[in-house]
Amino acid sequence: MTQRTPALAHLAAAYGIATEFWDWQGQHTEVPDDTVVAVLAALGVDVSGDFVGRELARAQEREWRRLLPPVLVIARGERADVPVHLRDGERPTARLRTEDGAEQELGLVPGEPERGRVAGAEVSRVRLDVPVDLPLGWHEVMVEAGGQQARMPLVVTPPRLELPTGLAEEKAQSWGLMTQLYAMRSGASWGLGDLADLAEAGAWAAGLGADFVLVNPLHAAEPVGEMEPSPYLPTSRRFVNPIYIRVEDVPEVAYLSAAQRQLIEWHADDAQRYLDLDLLDRDGVWTAKEAALRLIYRQPRSLRRSRALHAYVEREGQGLVDFATWCAISQEHGTWWRQWPEELQDARSPEVEAYRQEHCAEVEFHCWLQWVLDEQLARVQRDLLDSGMSLGVISDLAVGVHPDGADAWGLGDALARGVTVGAPADQYNQLGQDWSQPPWRPDKLAELGYAPYREMVRAALRESGGLRVDHVIGLFRLWWIPEGAEPFQGTYVRYDHEAMIGILLLEAHRAGAVVIGEDLGTVEPWVRDYLRERGVMGTSILWFERDWDGDGRLLDPEAYRELCLATVTTHDLPPTAGYLEGVHVDLRSRLGLLDRSLEEELAEEASSREEVLADLRRRGLLGEGADVTEQVRALHAFLTRTPAKLLGVSVSDLAGDKRVINQPGTDEEYPNWRIPLAGPEGRPVLLEELVTWRSARQLARAVGTKRTV
C-alpha cells in the first residue's frame, strides 16, 4: 500500500481527486490511499515506487509546458484570461478567429510577466488582450512563438439560460407528461412504445393544456444479443435506439411490393404478440422490427431521399461512422468490444478501417437507422408544437454509458479505464451504488476541447424543447470506484463545472430549450445555488420536500423552488397509487433490502404518508375517507399551489398503475425497466384505451387546463 504523504495529497488535489469528504450523515471521512492511487492510475498517473515526487513535479509544471491552455470556456461579458507561456526572448503573434470566420490580431495585456520554471529552464507567462464583447459561440485563439504553434478553442457561453417567453412571465406555470416510452404501448406499436405513440400521447395531453412530454433516455442500446433493459445504461448517449422507430412511418414502405408488404405485416403480427406478455420483451420485439427494417433499407431510395441521407451522415461525421462501425462489428463478434480480436479494439486502427470498408453495407444500414430516427423525432417535435405545446419533447440524458458499448469503444481514452461511476452511501443505500459506467476523464475532455461532450449535448437537444440531465451533480463531481472495490470505497473526482455547465447552456440556448437538472441525493449546498444562478432548473419530488436545514417539517407549497420541475413521483419510486399503498416496502422486504424489520419500515412509511395526506386535508385539497384515486389527484393539485415553473404528471399515475418501474440496488432480482404500463389491477393498458378514461382526464385537469378537447 502506498502511504499517504503530503506529496500524494498534493498530487491528488492537482487532478481534482478528493482525499477526504463529508458523508450524508455529516461525518468527516478519509479516503483510503489505495483508492487515491487507483484513481490516479485511471488518469494515467503512475505513483508506484518512488514516482510520487516525479508525478507531482510534472503536474505542477503541466500548464507551464504548454504554449496555450487546451481550452477556455467563459461566460459572455467575462474577460478571457488567456495565458501564453514563452521561453526567454520569445515574442508571440496571436490571432482570434470567431465562429463566423472573422479574424483579428490580439495584443498582450500590459504588465510584468509571471515567471516559472520547466525542467530547470525559465518560462514567462504573458496574457493576451481578448475583447470582452465576444458573441456567444465556439471561437479559436491561434498563437505562434519560437517556432511553436498552438490553437485553443475559446467558448463563450450565456451567463444564464433564460426561460422561454411564456414561461418567464411572473407566476407562469406549465405542466406535461412524464413517460417511460417503451412501456407506453398502443395497438399499432410492435410490442413496445415507439415514436408514433409519443406523438399520440402528446397530442392528447396538449388538448388538456400540456406543454411538454418528458421521456426516458432514448439512447442507443445493443443491436444484437440481449438488449440492456435500463435506458440509463446505454451503449451510446449520442445516438438513439432504433427499437423506437415506427416501421410503417418510414417513407420507403409505400414503395414496397405486395409481397414485401406482406412480409412487413407478418413481422408486425409476430411483434404484437408481445403485447399480451406480463413483461416487456425487447429482444423479441427488436428481432421482428430489425428484420422489417432491413427489408425496407434495401428498397431503392429517391434522389431526394438519398441526398438527405448523405447530408445527415456528413453532418454527424466521424462519430456516426464510429457508432455504425461498432454496430457492424458487434454483429460478428458480439457487443463486448474488449473481447473482440485485439486489432479491432482500437477504433482508430487500420484493421478497423479495413473492416469498415469490407462491411460498408452493414455500416450504412446502421447509419440509415439513425437517419430514420432523426426524421421521426423531428416529426414528433413538429407535431407536438403544432398541437399547441410550447416545449414539446423534453429529452433525458443518462449519466453514463455501458463499459463495453459503442461510446466506450469509439471515444477511446476520453473515458477513464479501471474505474466505474456510482454513488457514495446515503440514507437510501448505505453501501453505496456502483452504476458500472466509465466516467469522462476531466483532463482528456479539456485536451479535446470538450468536443465529445459538446456533440453528445447537441444530439440530446436536437428536436427537443428541453433536456433533463440525470444526476446533474456529475457535471461538478463524480463518485469514482476502482474496479474490484466496493461502492463505498470510492472517492469524488472534480470536473470543471464552469466549462461543463457553460457548454450545456450554450447548446441549450441555441436549441431554444430549457434544462432540468436532476439534483436529488447528496448535493453540496452551493451547487443548487450555482445552478439556479445559471438558469438550470432543479427537481423537486413532493415526498422529499422538507425543511432539511431546520426541523424537517413538510415544506409549504410557497416554499418550493420556482426554477424547478415539481412532481409527485419519479421512476425510482413506485407510481403514486403504489407508493400510497406501500408496495415499495413490501418489495424491498421480499428482496432482502431492508435494514430493519418489515413492521418498523411499514410503520414509518405509513406515518410519513399520513403526514402528507393530513396536510392536504388541512389545505382543503382532500376530504376524509378519500380513496387512493382521490389522494393521487389531491397530491397533484397541491403542486399547482407551488411556484414551480414546470409540473410533471407520470403516465403511470394517469393509468393508476401501482407496480415499481425500477428498484434501485437490484439487477436480476427484479424485472427493472421491463414492466409494461398497466391499470390499477395490474392488467396491461394500451394508449388508445387510457386516453378514454375519465380518471386520466381528471388527473390531467388537476394540474391545469389551457385548452379543451
QUIBEL-V480848 format. One record per residue. N is the residue number from 0. D_LAST is the distance of its C-alpha to the last C-alpha in whole Angstrom. Layout:
n->N d_last->D_LAST
n->N d_last->D_LAST
//
This chain:
n->0 d_last->69
n->1 d_last->68
n->2 d_last->69
n->3 d_last->67
n->4 d_last->69
n->5 d_last->68
n->6 d_last->68
n->7 d_last->66
n->8 d_last->64
n->9 d_last->64
n->10 d_last->63
n->11 d_last->60
n->12 d_last->59
n->13 d_last->59
n->14 d_last->57
n->15 d_last->54
n->16 d_last->55
n->17 d_last->55
n->18 d_last->58
n->19 d_last->57
n->20 d_last->54
n->21 d_last->52
n->22 d_last->50
n->23 d_last->47
n->24 d_last->50
n->25 d_last->52
n->26 d_last->55
n->27 d_last->57
n->28 d_last->57
n->29 d_last->59
n->30 d_last->58
n->31 d_last->61
n->32 d_last->63
n->33 d_last->62
n->34 d_last->58
n->35 d_last->59
n->36 d_last->62
n->37 d_last->59
n->38 d_last->56
n->39 d_last->59
n->40 d_last->60
n->41 d_last->56
n->42 d_last->56
n->43 d_last->60
n->44 d_last->62
n->45 d_last->65
n->46 d_last->67
n->47 d_last->69
n->48 d_last->73
n->49 d_last->74
n->50 d_last->71
n->51 d_last->69
n->52 d_last->71
n->53 d_last->71
n->54 d_last->67
n->55 d_last->67
n->56 d_last->69
n->57 d_last->67
n->58 d_last->64
n->59 d_last->65
n->60 d_last->66
n->61 d_last->63
n->62 d_last->62
n->63 d_last->65
n->64 d_last->66
n->65 d_last->63
n->66 d_last->63
n->67 d_last->60
n->68 d_last->57
n->69 d_last->55
n->70 d_last->52
n->71 d_last->51
n->72 d_last->47
n->73 d_last->47
n->74 d_last->44
n->75 d_last->44
n->76 d_last->47
n->77 d_last->49
n->78 d_last->52
n->79 d_last->53
n->80 d_last->56
n->81 d_last->57
n->82 d_last->60
n->83 d_last->63
n->84 d_last->66
n->85 d_last->69
n->86 d_last->72
n->87 d_last->75
n->88 d_last->76
n->89 d_last->73
n->90 d_last->71
n->91 d_last->67
n->92 d_last->65
n->93 d_last->62
n->94 d_last->59
n->95 d_last->55
n->96 d_last->53
n->97 d_last->49
n->98 d_last->46
n->99 d_last->46
n->100 d_last->50
n->101 d_last->52
n->102 d_last->55
n->103 d_last->57
n->104 d_last->60
n->105 d_last->60
n->106 d_last->63
n->107 d_last->64
n->108 d_last->63
n->109 d_last->67
n->110 d_last->69
n->111 d_last->71
n->112 d_last->69
n->113 d_last->69
n->114 d_last->71
n->115 d_last->71
n->116 d_last->72
n->117 d_last->71
n->118 d_last->74
n->119 d_last->77
n->120 d_last->76
n->121 d_last->75
n->122 d_last->71
n->123 d_last->70
n->124 d_last->66
n->125 d_last->65
n->126 d_last->62
n->127 d_last->60
n->128 d_last->59
n->129 d_last->56
n->130 d_last->54
n->131 d_last->51
n->132 d_last->49
n->133 d_last->48
n->134 d_last->44
n->135 d_last->42
n->136 d_last->42
n->137 d_last->45
n->138 d_last->48
n->139 d_last->52
n->140 d_last->55
n->141 d_last->58
n->142 d_last->62
n->143 d_last->65
n->144 d_last->68
n->145 d_last->71
n->146 d_last->70
n->147 d_last->67
n->148 d_last->64
n->149 d_last->60
n->150 d_last->57
n->151 d_last->54
n->152 d_last->50
n->153 d_last->49
n->154 d_last->46
n->155 d_last->44
n->156 d_last->41
n->157 d_last->39
n->158 d_last->40
n->159 d_last->37
n->160 d_last->33
n->161 d_last->31
n->162 d_last->27
n->163 d_last->25
n->164 d_last->25
n->165 d_last->22
n->166 d_last->23
n->167 d_last->26
n->168 d_last->25
n->169 d_last->27
n->170 d_last->25
n->171 d_last->22
n->172 d_last->20
n->173 d_last->17
n->174 d_last->16
n->175 d_last->16
n->176 d_last->16
n->177 d_last->20
n->178 d_last->21
n->179 d_last->24
n->180 d_last->23
n->181 d_last->26
n->182 d_last->25
n->183 d_last->21
n->184 d_last->22
n->185 d_last->20
n->186 d_last->22
n->187 d_last->23
n->188 d_last->24
n->189 d_last->28
n->190 d_last->28
n->191 d_last->27
n->192 d_last->24
n->193 d_last->24
n->194 d_last->22
n->195 d_last->20
n->196 d_last->18
n->197 d_last->18
n->198 d_last->16
n->199 d_last->14
n->200 d_last->13
n->201 d_last->13
n->202 d_last->10
n->203 d_last->8
n->204 d_last->9
n->205 d_last->9
n->206 d_last->5
n->207 d_last->6
n->208 d_last->9
n->209 d_last->12
n->210 d_last->15
n->211 d_last->17
n->212 d_last->17
n->213 d_last->21
n->214 d_last->23
n->215 d_last->26
n->216 d_last->29
n->217 d_last->29
n->218 d_last->33
n->219 d_last->35
n->220 d_last->37
n->221 d_last->40
n->222 d_last->40
n->223 d_last->43
n->224 d_last->44
n->225 d_last->42
n->226 d_last->39
n->227 d_last->38
n->228 d_last->35
n->229 d_last->35
n->230 d_last->33
n->231 d_last->35
n->232 d_last->38
n->233 d_last->37
n->234 d_last->40
n->235 d_last->39
n->236 d_last->36
n->237 d_last->36
n->238 d_last->35
n->239 d_last->32
n->240 d_last->32
n->241 d_last->32
n->242 d_last->31
n->243 d_last->27
n->244 d_last->28
n->245 d_last->26
n->246 d_last->29
n->247 d_last->27
n->248 d_last->26
n->249 d_last->29
n->250 d_last->30
n->251 d_last->34
n->252 d_last->32
n->253 d_last->32
n->254 d_last->36
n->255 d_last->37
n->256 d_last->40
n->257 d_last->39
n->258 d_last->41
n->259 d_last->39
n->260 d_last->36
n->261 d_last->37
n->262 d_last->38
n->263 d_last->35
n->264 d_last->33
n->265 d_last->36
n->266 d_last->35
n->267 d_last->31
n->268 d_last->33
n->269 d_last->35
n->270 d_last->32
n->271 d_last->30
n->272 d_last->32
n->273 d_last->32
n->274 d_last->28
n->275 d_last->31
n->276 d_last->33
n->277 d_last->33
n->278 d_last->33
n->279 d_last->32
n->280 d_last->34
n->281 d_last->34
n->282 d_last->37
n->283 d_last->37
n->284 d_last->33
n->285 d_last->35
n->286 d_last->38
n->287 d_last->36
n->288 d_last->34
n->289 d_last->37
n->290 d_last->39
n->291 d_last->36
n->292 d_last->36
n->293 d_last->39
n->294 d_last->39
n->295 d_last->37
n->296 d_last->39
n->297 d_last->42
n->298 d_last->40
n->299 d_last->42
n->300 d_last->39
n->301 d_last->39
n->302 d_last->41
n->303 d_last->38
n->304 d_last->37
n->305 d_last->40
n->306 d_last->40
n->307 d_last->37
n->308 d_last->38
n->309 d_last->41
n->310 d_last->40
n->311 d_last->37
n->312 d_last->41
n->313 d_last->42
n->314 d_last->40
n->315 d_last->40
n->316 d_last->44
n->317 d_last->46
n->318 d_last->43
n->319 d_last->41
n->320 d_last->45
n->321 d_last->46
n->322 d_last->43
n->323 d_last->43
n->324 d_last->47
n->325 d_last->46
n->326 d_last->44
n->327 d_last->47
n->328 d_last->49
n->329 d_last->47
n->330 d_last->47
n->331 d_last->51
n->332 d_last->52
n->333 d_last->49
n->334 d_last->47
n->335 d_last->49
n->336 d_last->51
n->337 d_last->54
n->338 d_last->55
n->339 d_last->55
n->340 d_last->58
n->341 d_last->59
n->342 d_last->59
n->343 d_last->56
n->344 d_last->55
n->345 d_last->55
n->346 d_last->52
n->347 d_last->55
n->348 d_last->58
n->349 d_last->59
n->350 d_last->59
n->351 d_last->55
n->352 d_last->55
n->353 d_last->57
n->354 d_last->55
n->355 d_last->52
n->356 d_last->54
n->357 d_last->55
n->358 d_last->51
n->359 d_last->49
n->360 d_last->47
n->361 d_last->46
n->362 d_last->45
n->363 d_last->43
n->364 d_last->41
n->365 d_last->40
n->366 d_last->40
n->367 d_last->38
n->368 d_last->35
n->369 d_last->34
n->370 d_last->34
n->371 d_last->31
n->372 d_last->30
n->373 d_last->30
n->374 d_last->28
n->375 d_last->25
n->376 d_last->25
n->377 d_last->25
n->378 d_last->22
n->379 d_last->20
n->380 d_last->20
n->381 d_last->20
n->382 d_last->16
n->383 d_last->15
n->384 d_last->16
n->385 d_last->15
n->386 d_last->11
n->387 d_last->12
n->388 d_last->14
n->389 d_last->17
n->390 d_last->19
n->391 d_last->18
n->392 d_last->20
n->393 d_last->23
n->394 d_last->26
n->395 d_last->28
n->396 d_last->32
n->397 d_last->34
n->398 d_last->38
n->399 d_last->40
n->400 d_last->41
n->401 d_last->43
n->402 d_last->46
n->403 d_last->47
n->404 d_last->44
n->405 d_last->44
n->406 d_last->44
n->407 d_last->47
n->408 d_last->49
n->409 d_last->47
n->410 d_last->48
n->411 d_last->51
n->412 d_last->53
n->413 d_last->50
n->414 d_last->49
n->415 d_last->51
n->416 d_last->53
n->417 d_last->55
n->418 d_last->52
n->419 d_last->48
n->420 d_last->46
n->421 d_last->45
n->422 d_last->45
n->423 d_last->47
n->424 d_last->48
n->425 d_last->45
n->426 d_last->44
n->427 d_last->42
n->428 d_last->44
n->429 d_last->48
n->430 d_last->49
n->431 d_last->47
n->432 d_last->45
n->433 d_last->46
n->434 d_last->43
n->435 d_last->45
n->436 d_last->44
n->437 d_last->47
n->438 d_last->46
n->439 d_last->46
n->440 d_last->50
n->441 d_last->50
n->442 d_last->53
n->443 d_last->52
n->444 d_last->49
n->445 d_last->51
n->446 d_last->53
n->447 d_last->50
n->448 d_last->49
n->449 d_last->46
n->450 d_last->45
n->451 d_last->44
n->452 d_last->41
n->453 d_last->40
n->454 d_last->39
n->455 d_last->37
n->456 d_last->35
n->457 d_last->35
n->458 d_last->33
n->459 d_last->31
n->460 d_last->30
n->461 d_last->29
n->462 d_last->26
n->463 d_last->24
n->464 d_last->23
n->465 d_last->25
n->466 d_last->28
n->467 d_last->28
n->468 d_last->32
n->469 d_last->33
n->470 d_last->36
n->471 d_last->36
n->472 d_last->40
n->473 d_last->41
n->474 d_last->41
n->475 d_last->44
n->476 d_last->46
n->477 d_last->46
n->478 d_last->47
n->479 d_last->50
n->480 d_last->51
n->481 d_last->55
n->482 d_last->54
n->483 d_last->56
n->484 d_last->56
n->485 d_last->53
n->486 d_last->50
n->487 d_last->52
n->488 d_last->55
n->489 d_last->53
n->490 d_last->53
n->491 d_last->50
n->492 d_last->51
n->493 d_last->49
n->494 d_last->48
n->495 d_last->48
n->496 d_last->44
n->497 d_last->45
n->498 d_last->45
n->499 d_last->42
n->500 d_last->39
n->501 d_last->40
n->502 d_last->40
n->503 d_last->36
n->504 d_last->35
n->505 d_last->37
n->506 d_last->35
n->507 d_last->32
n->508 d_last->32
n->509 d_last->33
n->510 d_last->30
n->511 d_last->28
n->512 d_last->27
n->513 d_last->27
n->514 d_last->29
n->515 d_last->29
n->516 d_last->32
n->517 d_last->32
n->518 d_last->35
n->519 d_last->36
n->520 d_last->39
n->521 d_last->42
n->522 d_last->42
n->523 d_last->45
n->524 d_last->44
n->525 d_last->44
n->526 d_last->42
n->527 d_last->38
n->528 d_last->40
n->529 d_last->41
n->530 d_last->37
n->531 d_last->36
n->532 d_last->38
n->533 d_last->37
n->534 d_last->33
n->535 d_last->33
n->536 d_last->30
n->537 d_last->31
n->538 d_last->30
n->539 d_last->29
n->540 d_last->29
n->541 d_last->29
n->542 d_last->32
n->543 d_last->34
n->544 d_last->33
n->545 d_last->37
n->546 d_last->40
n->547 d_last->42
n->548 d_last->44
n->549 d_last->45
n->550 d_last->45
n->551 d_last->42
n->552 d_last->40
n->553 d_last->36
n->554 d_last->35
n->555 d_last->33
n->556 d_last->29
n->557 d_last->31
n->558 d_last->33
n->559 d_last->31
n->560 d_last->31
n->561 d_last->29
n->562 d_last->29
n->563 d_last->28
n->564 d_last->25
n->565 d_last->25
n->566 d_last->24
n->567 d_last->25
n->568 d_last->26
n->569 d_last->27
n->570 d_last->29
n->571 d_last->32
n->572 d_last->31
n->573 d_last->30
n->574 d_last->26
n->575 d_last->26
n->576 d_last->26
n->577 d_last->29
n->578 d_last->31
n->579 d_last->30
n->580 d_last->32
n->581 d_last->35
n->582 d_last->34
n->583 d_last->36
n->584 d_last->39
n->585 d_last->40
n->586 d_last->39
n->587 d_last->41
n->588 d_last->44
n->589 d_last->44
n->590 d_last->44
n->591 d_last->47
n->592 d_last->45
n->593 d_last->46
n->594 d_last->49
n->595 d_last->49
n->596 d_last->49
n->597 d_last->46
n->598 d_last->46
n->599 d_last->47
n->600 d_last->44
n->601 d_last->42
n->602 d_last->43
n->603 d_last->42
n->604 d_last->39
n->605 d_last->38
n->606 d_last->40
n->607 d_last->37
n->608 d_last->34
n->609 d_last->35
n->610 d_last->36
n->611 d_last->33
n->612 d_last->31
n->613 d_last->34
n->614 d_last->33
n->615 d_last->29
n->616 d_last->31
n->617 d_last->33
n->618 d_last->30
n->619 d_last->28
n->620 d_last->25
n->621 d_last->27
n->622 d_last->28
n->623 d_last->32
n->624 d_last->31
n->625 d_last->28
n->626 d_last->27
n->627 d_last->26
n->628 d_last->22
n->629 d_last->23
n->630 d_last->25
n->631 d_last->23
n->632 d_last->20
n->633 d_last->22
n->634 d_last->24
n->635 d_last->21
n->636 d_last->20
n->637 d_last->24
n->638 d_last->23
n->639 d_last->21
n->640 d_last->24
n->641 d_last->26
n->642 d_last->26
n->643 d_last->25
n->644 d_last->24
n->645 d_last->22
n->646 d_last->20
n->647 d_last->20
n->648 d_last->18
n->649 d_last->20
n->650 d_last->18
n->651 d_last->21
n->652 d_last->20
n->653 d_last->17
n->654 d_last->19
n->655 d_last->22
n->656 d_last->24
n->657 d_last->28
n->658 d_last->30
n->659 d_last->31
n->660 d_last->30
n->661 d_last->33
n->662 d_last->36
n->663 d_last->38
n->664 d_last->42
n->665 d_last->42
n->666 d_last->42
n->667 d_last->43
n->668 d_last->43
n->669 d_last->39
n->670 d_last->37
n->671 d_last->35
n->672 d_last->32
n->673 d_last->32
n->674 d_last->30
n->675 d_last->27
n->676 d_last->24
n->677 d_last->24
n->678 d_last->23
n->679 d_last->25
n->680 d_last->28
n->681 d_last->28
n->682 d_last->27
n->683 d_last->25
n->684 d_last->22
n->685 d_last->20
n->686 d_last->17
n->687 d_last->15
n->688 d_last->16
n->689 d_last->15
n->690 d_last->11
n->691 d_last->12
n->692 d_last->13
n->693 d_last->13
n->694 d_last->15
n->695 d_last->13
n->696 d_last->10
n->697 d_last->13
n->698 d_last->15
n->699 d_last->12
n->700 d_last->11
n->701 d_last->15
n->702 d_last->16
n->703 d_last->13
n->704 d_last->10
n->705 d_last->10
n->706 d_last->7
n->707 d_last->4
n->708 d_last->0
//
